[in-house]
Amino acid sequence: MSEPRQPVLETGHDAVDSALARLGELDGVPTEAHAGVYETVHQALRDTLNALDDDHPLDTDSNRRS
């Protein structure tokens, strides 16, 4: 018997919510196919973070710790 999946909570950020919703594609998919879905979700989340950095670049000199 398989355990019930935890519901994916919405973050309120459309791109993140869309990426996390893809995890629902794992239901009924053989384990060996999970890696492709995880890679797709991971890349979407990385792209979202990178876009945030592009919108608000950090001043790395002032954020460095001595």
SEKOLGU-780968 format. One line per 5 residues: number of its first residue (from 1); their letters; for each residue x negated, y negated, z of N, C-alpha, C. Coordinates in Angstrom, 3 decimals. Example, Ala and Ser with C-alpha at 12.3 -4.5 7.8 and 13.67 -1.06 7.14 Angstrom:
2
1	as	-13.190/5.690/7.800/-12.300/4.500/7.800/-13.200/3.300/7.800; -12.850/2.250/7.080/-13.670/1.060/7.140/-12.900/-0.030/7.870
***
This chain:
66
1	msepr	-0.856/1.175/0.000/0.000/0.000/0.000/-0.897/-1.231/0.000; -0.603/-2.183/-0.858/-1.405/-3.398/-0.907/-0.870/-4.414/0.094; -1.789/-5.236/0.587/-1.403/-6.262/1.542/-0.768/-7.431/0.795; 0.175/-8.119/1.436/0.786/-9.272/0.773/-0.241/-10.388/0.604; -0.162/-11.076/-0.540/-1.067/-12.198/-0.808/-0.683/-13.390/0.038
6	qpvle	-1.700/-14.141/0.426/-1.465/-15.409/1.103/-0.998/-16.407/0.053; -0.010/-17.224/0.365/0.415/-18.230/-0.600/-0.695/-19.267/-0.794; -0.811/-19.764/-2.022/-1.783/-20.806/-2.310/-1.139/-22.135/-1.941; -1.765/-22.831/-1.012/-1.234/-24.119/-0.588/-1.568/-25.182/-1.620; -0.653/-26.102/-1.802/-0.883/-27.198/-2.734/-1.697/-28.274/-2.034
11	tghda	-2.630/-28.845/-2.782/-3.507/-29.882/-2.238/-3.000/-31.282/-2.533; -2.120/-31.407/-3.521/-1.659/-32.714/-3.941/-2.504/-33.297/-5.067; -3.553/-32.582/-5.446/-4.411/-33.009/-6.566/-4.099/-32.050/-7.707; -3.515/-32.571/-8.790/-3.012/-31.720/-9.871/-4.056/-30.766/-10.433; -5.281/-31.258/-10.677/-6.309/-30.402/-11.276/-6.704/-29.266/-10.335
16	vdsal	-6.797/-29.560/-9.046/-7.155/-28.529/-8.061/-6.013/-27.531/-7.924; -4.791/-28.030/-7.819/-3.636/-27.140/-7.688/-3.496/-26.223/-8.897; -3.754/-26.759/-10.071/-3.679/-25.959/-11.291/-4.735/-24.856/-11.287; -5.941/-25.212/-10.874/-7.012/-24.214/-10.822/-6.679/-23.120/-9.815; -6.227/-23.509/-8.637/-5.914/-22.523/-7.602/-4.729/-21.642/-7.988
21	arlge	-3.792/-22.192/-8.744/-2.635/-21.405/-9.186/-3.071/-20.248/-10.080; -4.207/-20.409/-10.751/-4.710/-19.334/-11.621/-5.038/-18.081/-10.821; -5.290/-18.236/-9.523/-5.570/-17.059/-8.697/-4.380/-16.108/-8.680; -3.186/-16.624/-8.950/-2.003/-15.780/-9.036/-2.071/-14.792/-10.182; -2.955/-15.049/-11.138/-3.127/-14.132/-12.265/-3.764/-12.814/-11.834
26	ldgvp	-4.286/-12.771/-10.621/-4.964/-11.561/-10.160/-3.996/-10.455/-9.761; -2.750/-10.800/-9.499/-1.765/-9.786/-9.121/-1.606/-8.768/-10.231; -1.834/-7.512/-9.913/-1.647/-6.448/-10.876/-2.771/-6.288/-11.880; -3.833/-7.091/-11.754/-4.968/-7.008/-12.673/-6.029/-6.111/-12.045; -6.629/-5.211/-12.837/-7.675/-4.354/-12.279/-8.822/-5.183/-11.688
31	teaha	-9.396/-4.692/-10.618/-10.450/-5.404/-9.903/-11.576/-5.849/-10.818; -11.958/-5.035/-11.777/-13.079/-5.396/-12.654/-12.781/-6.619/-13.514; -11.522/-7.000/-13.636/-11.161/-8.177/-14.417/-11.085/-9.444/-13.555; -11.217/-9.308/-12.249/-11.106/-10.452/-11.349/-12.217/-11.472/-11.560; -13.407/-11.015/-11.880/-14.553/-11.923/-12.004/-14.285/-13.027/-13.028
36	gvyet	-13.671/-12.697/-14.131/-13.385/-13.700/-15.156/-12.455/-14.787/-14.646; -11.446/-14.397/-13.873/-10.507/-15.373/-13.316/-11.232/-16.241/-12.294; -12.042/-15.607/-11.422/-12.793/-16.372/-10.421/-13.732/-17.375/-11.092; -14.386/-16.958/-12.161/-15.300/-17.858/-12.874/-14.550/-19.040/-13.480; -13.377/-18.782/-14.035/-12.567/-19.849/-14.619/-12.131/-20.846/-13.553
41	vhqal	-11.673/-20.342/-12.414/-11.237/-21.211/-11.315/-12.428/-22.003/-10.782; -13.551/-21.341/-10.583/-14.750/-21.998/-10.071/-15.184/-23.126/-11.004; -15.186/-22.873/-12.295/-15.596/-23.897/-13.250/-14.624/-25.081/-13.242; -13.339/-24.801/-13.145/-12.346/-25.875/-13.108/-12.539/-26.747/-11.866; -12.836/-26.114/-10.729/-13.067/-26.883/-9.504/-14.352/-27.696/-9.598
46	rdtln	-15.401/-27.110/-10.192/-16.653/-27.855/-10.389/-16.429/-29.049/-11.315; -15.676/-28.842/-12.393/-15.383/-29.933/-13.326/-14.630/-31.062/-12.616; -13.707/-30.695/-11.740/-12.943/-31.686/-10.991/-13.861/-32.485/-10.069; -14.747/-31.799/-9.369/-15.695/-32.499/-8.495/-16.626/-33.395/-9.295; -17.097/-32.902/-10.425/-17.976/-33.717/-11.268/-17.262/-34.962/-11.774
51	alddd	-15.993/-34.830/-12.111/-15.222/-35.982/-12.572/-15.083/-37.014/-11.456; -14.935/-36.549/-10.231/-14.863/-37.481/-9.099/-16.179/-38.229/-8.947; -17.287/-37.522/-9.113/-18.603/-38.154/-9.041/-18.769/-39.179/-10.153; -18.268/-38.867/-11.344/-18.367/-39.793/-12.471/-17.553/-41.060/-12.214; -16.402/-40.902/-11.541/-15.549/-42.046/-11.235/-16.124/-42.911/-10.117
56	hpldt	-16.830/-42.262/-9.192/-17.386/-42.953/-8.017/-18.816/-42.490/-7.785; -19.751/-42.920/-8.632/-21.126/-42.469/-8.453/-21.679/-42.901/-7.103; -22.457/-42.012/-6.522/-23.070/-42.301/-5.240/-24.343/-43.099/-5.441; -24.593/-44.018/-4.561/-25.864/-44.726/-4.538/-26.800/-43.840/-3.731; -27.570/-43.008/-4.417/-28.364/-41.997/-3.731/-29.430/-42.604/-2.833
61	dsnrr	-29.942/-43.781/-3.159/-30.956/-44.400/-2.313/-30.393/-44.780/-0.948; -29.190/-45.317/-0.929/-28.618/-45.728/0.348/-28.024/-44.563/1.128; -27.803/-43.416/0.466/-27.237/-42.259/1.148/-28.282/-41.258/1.623; -29.532/-41.506/1.324/-30.582/-40.591/1.765/-30.832/-40.784/3.243; -31.115/-39.662/3.888/-31.467/-39.703/5.308/-32.973/-39.543/5.426
66	s	-33.546/-40.260/6.349/-34.998/-40.180/6.560/-35.327/-39.048/7.487
***
